[in-house]
Amino acid sequence: MNGSESLLNTLVASGVDMCFANPGTSEMHFVAALDEVDGMRCVLALFEGVATGAADGYARMARKPAATLLHLGAGLSNGLANIHNAKKGHVPMVNIVGDHATYHLEYDAPLTSDIKGIALPVSHWFHSSQAPEEIGVDAARVVEAAGHNKIATLVLPADVSWSDNPNGPAPAAQVAPLNRIARLADAGQFEEVVRSLRERPYGQLQSNPELALRFATALAHVGSSLEAHHWAVIALAGARDRGDRPMELRALNVCGGI
């Protein structure tokens, strides 16, 4: 199993099963691995801004991150506008950026660039894999870092991608189960949402405006208006603290509707 195959296996096991891609030659082993690994749907985009915009929109609807596959720093640069939008909107995204082989960087080829410098302004988390043995763990780390509302960028050098990885894929990333709560709410199972969230520590809900807002909405649906208002106010305060205007408006709507 090469680095790309272990990367894809770990992404799929961690719940990232959609990739919007504008690949180049450095990413061809990732593209080839798509035929070897089940579970990842890859959509080709003819421009990087389309790939990152689609990943943003997908995450807003699916409530989980999609991956992007971009070609070097130049490709990442072409997609920055929609990564910026996703970051400002607190939308999760996993960016996989191909790079020259690690041993080739010293030659400063025409497309060599400061990928870290390009990525950091729009990323909450950044890492460049340096060995195929590490890529499975790095894949789990990038999904954990993206979580429910962050941008995480992982650089995949070509030699890390094509080289054999004796360690294989890593265990799935451990991300808080907001996705399950969202699915229950979307299905109208508000009593189950309330039951699930009541089992969590008070502090965990208080520190997570998204969960607090889910809790408030579910409580309102089951008729617990006073408690629903309490959690809606907590969600509103949390949204304002982190500057999340879309969530603030949602919390205000719940407060006004209770």
C-alpha positions in Angstrom: 0.0 0.0 0.0 1.5 3.3 -1.0 1.1 6.7 0.8 -1.9 7.8 -1.3 -3.8 4.6 -0.7 -3.3 4.8 3.1 -4.3 8.5 3.0 -7.5 7.7 1.1 -8.3 4.7 3.4 -7.9 6.9 6.5 -10.0 9.7 5.1 -12.9 7.4 4.2 -12.8 5.6 7.5 -12.9 9.1 9.2 -16.1 10.1 7.3 -14.5 12.2 4.5 -15.9 10.5 1.4 -16.2 13.4 -1.1 -13.3 15.0 -2.9 -13.4 18.0 -5.3 -10.2 17.9 -7.3 -8.2 19.9 -9.8 -5.0 17.7 -9.8 -1.7 18.0 -11.6 1.2 15.7 -12.2 2.3 15.7 -8.6 -1.1 14.3 -7.5 -1.4 11.5 -10.1 -0.7 8.8 -7.5 -3.6 10.1 -5.4 -5.8 10.0 -8.5 -4.6 6.4 -9.3 -5.4 5.4 -5.7 -9.0 6.4 -6.2 -9.4 3.3 -8.3 -7.9 1.1 -5.6 -9.8 2.5 -2.6 -13.6 2.1 -2.2 -15.8 4.8 -0.6 -14.3 8.0 -1.9 -16.3 9.9 -4.6 -14.1 12.3 -6.5 -15.5 15.1 -8.7 -13.2 16.8 -11.2 -13.3 20.6 -11.2 -11.9 22.6 -14.1 -10.7 25.4 -11.9 -9.5 25.4 -8.3 -12.0 28.0 -7.2 -14.8 25.7 -8.3 -13.3 22.8 -6.2 -13.0 24.9 -3.1 -16.4 26.5 -3.6 -18.0 23.1 -4.1 -16.3 21.8 -0.9 -17.7 24.8 1.0 -21.2 24.3 -0.3 -21.1 20.5 0.3 -20.0 20.9 3.9 -22.8 23.4 4.6 -25.3 20.9 3.4 -23.8 17.7 4.6 -22.5 19.1 7.9 -19.2 17.4 7.5 -16.1 18.3 5.5 -15.2 17.4 2.0 -11.7 17.1 0.8 -10.1 19.2 -2.0 -7.2 18.1 -4.1 -5.1 21.0 -5.4 -1.9 21.2 -7.4 1.0 22.8 -5.6 1.0 26.3 -4.2 -0.3 27.8 -7.5 -3.4 25.6 -7.4 -4.0 26.4 -3.7 -3.7 30.1 -4.5 -6.3 29.8 -7.2 -8.8 28.4 -4.7 -8.1 30.8 -1.8 -11.2 33.0 -2.2 -13.6 30.2 -1.4 -11.4 28.7 1.3 -11.5 32.2 2.9 -15.3 32.2 2.6 -15.4 28.8 4.3 -13.1 30.0 7.1 -15.2 33.1 7.8 -18.4 31.0 7.7 -16.9 28.4 10.2 -17.3 25.7 7.6 -15.0 22.6 7.7 -12.7 21.8 4.8 -9.9 19.3 4.3 -7.4 20.6 1.8 -4.9 18.1 0.3 -2.2 20.0 -1.6 0.3 18.2 -3.8 3.9 19.2 -3.8 7.2 18.3 -5.5 9.1 15.3 -4.1 10.8 16.3 -0.9 14.3 15.7 -2.4 13.4 17.9 -5.4 12.5 21.1 -3.5 16.2 22.2 -3.2 16.3 22.8 -7.0 13.6 25.5 -6.8 11.7 24.4 -9.9 9.4 27.0 -11.6 6.3 25.9 -9.7 8.0 25.6 -6.3 6.4 28.0 -3.8 5.9 28.7 -0.2 2.8 26.6 0.3 2.8 27.1 4.1 2.9 30.9 3.6 0.0 30.7 1.2 -2.1 28.3 3.3 -1.7 29.8 6.8 -3.9 32.9 6.4 -6.9 30.7 5.5 -6.1 27.6 7.6 -6.6 26.8 11.2 -4.2 23.9 10.9 -1.3 23.1 8.5 1.1 20.3 8.1 3.3 18.9 5.4 3.9 15.1 5.5 7.5 14.1 5.2 7.4 10.3 5.1 5.0 7.7 3.7 5.0 5.9 7.0 3.4 9.0 8.6 0.7 9.9 6.0 -2.0 7.7 7.6 -1.7 9.4 10.9 -1.5 12.8 9.2 -4.7 12.0 7.4 -6.5 11.3 10.7 -5.0 14.5 12.2 -6.2 16.7 9.3 -9.8 15.4 9.7 -9.7 15.9 13.5 -8.3 19.4 12.9 -11.1 20.3 10.5 -13.7 19.0 12.9 -17.1 20.8 12.4 -15.9 24.3 11.6 -12.3 24.6 10.7 -10.0 24.7 7.7 -7.2 22.1 7.7 -4.5 21.8 5.1 -2.2 18.9 4.5 0.6 19.0 2.0 1.3 15.7 0.2 4.7 15.6 -1.5 4.9 13.4 -4.6 7.4 10.9 -3.1 5.3 10.5 0.1 2.4 9.8 -2.2 4.0 7.1 -4.4 6.3 5.4 -1.8 5.3 2.3 0.1 3.8 2.7 3.5 4.3 -0.4 5.6 2.1 1.1 8.4 -1.0 1.2 6.2 -3.9 3.4 7.1 -4.3 4.9 10.5 -7.3 4.4 12.8 -10.2 6.7 12.0 -10.1 10.3 13.3 -12.0 10.9 16.5 -14.4 13.8 15.9 -17.2 14.8 18.3 -20.5 13.3 17.0 -22.2 16.5 15.9 -23.0 14.8 12.6 -25.2 12.2 14.3 -27.1 14.9 16.2 -27.6 16.8 12.9 -28.9 13.7 11.2 -31.4 13.1 14.0 -32.6 16.7 14.0 -33.0 16.6 10.2 -35.1 13.4 10.6 -37.3 15.2 13.1 -36.2 12.9 15.9 -36.0 15.7 18.5 -36.7 13.6 21.5 -33.7 11.5 20.6 -31.6 14.7 20.2 -32.6 15.9 23.6 -31.9 12.5 25.1 -28.5 12.3 23.5 -27.4 15.8 24.5 -28.7 15.5 28.1 -26.1 12.8 28.6 -23.3 15.2 27.8 -21.6 17.3 30.5 -23.0 20.8 30.9 -19.7 22.4 30.2 -19.3 20.6 26.9 -22.6 22.0 25.6 -21.9 25.4 27.0 -18.6 25.6 25.2 -20.0 24.5 21.8 -22.5 27.0 20.4 -23.4 24.6 17.6 -24.4 21.9 20.0 -26.1 24.4 22.3 -28.2 25.6 19.4 -29.1 22.1 18.4 -30.2 21.4 22.0 -32.3 24.6 22.1 -34.0 23.8 18.9 -34.8 20.2 19.9 -36.1 21.3 23.3 -38.4 23.8 21.7 -39.8 21.1 19.5 -40.6 18.8 22.4 -42.2 21.7 24.4 -39.5 22.6 26.9 -39.7 26.3 26.1 -38.0 27.7 29.2 -35.0 25.4 28.9 -34.9 25.9 25.2 -34.6 29.7 25.7 -31.8 29.1 28.2 -29.7 27.2 25.7 -30.5 29.5 22.8 -29.1 32.4 24.8 -25.9 30.4 25.5 -25.6 29.6 21.8 -26.1 33.3 20.9 -23.4 34.4 23.3 -21.0 31.7 22.0 -21.7 32.7 18.4 -21.0 36.4 19.2 -17.8 35.6 21.0 -16.3 33.8 18.0 -17.7 36.2 15.5 -19.9 33.6 13.8 -22.6 35.8 12.2 -24.5 33.0 10.5 -24.9 31.1 13.8 -25.8 34.3 15.6 -28.7 34.9 13.3 -29.8 31.3 13.7 -29.7 31.6 17.5 -31.6 34.9 17.3 -34.2 33.2 15.2 -34.6 30.4 17.8 -34.8 32.9 20.6 -37.5 34.8 18.8 -39.5 31.8 17.9 -39.7 30.3 21.4 
